[in-house]
Structure formats: C-alpha cells, structure tokens
Amino acid sequence: MNISHLLPLAERIVCDENILTGKPIIKGTRLAVEFIIDLLAHGWSETEILENYPHIVQEDIRACLAYASMVLNTQKDYQSPRQLTDAPISRREHP
C-alpha cells in the first residue's frame, strides 16, 4: 500500500498523552478527531465547523476524515451499529 498520501495527515493529526489522554487530535488544538467526526455525523457542515472553531482549517477536517478512514481500513474486528450501541458504555469508550 502506498502511504505517501498519508504523510500530510501526520502533520495535522497527533497523539499526545498529555492532551485528552492521548486521543488523536488536530495538531495545536484540544479538538479530538472523534469530536470532528461526530459533528459531521450529526449534520454539521464543514462551514459550520470552521465558523465555530476558527482556529482550524478545511485541511484539518479532511485530515480527520482521512484518519478515520485509515483506522477503519486497518481494523479487523468489525461490529454492526447494533453491536456498538448495545455494548456496555465502558466497552464503547475503550474498545
């Protein structure tokens, strides 16, 4: 697999154990990738996100989507949405 297209991702998405317990975040912020993905999943547009969080740019949102895609493409333990929503809270927060 050619990963050259992922190199910009490493410039925008980082994990720091001192910020949000090491969750992937947009570099230079305390905004977790999962937070941005959740906003998009709840119907927020890129424009709405950028208006509400003016310290990030469109490329940061795209990097969040690319990171989520990369995680899903490498994941081998698939679960249906029902399995995820029926799982105990502790399992959903810490798979």
CORLIN-V680972 format. One record per helix or strand of 3 or more residues. SS is the DSSP state (h for helix, s for strand). FROM is the first residue (numbers start at 1). LEN is the number of residues. If there is no record, write none. Layout:
SS&FROM&LEN  SS&FROM&LEN
//
This chain:
h&4&9  s&13&3  h&20&3  s&24&3  h&33&9  h&46&7  h&58&17  h&81&6  h&89&5
//
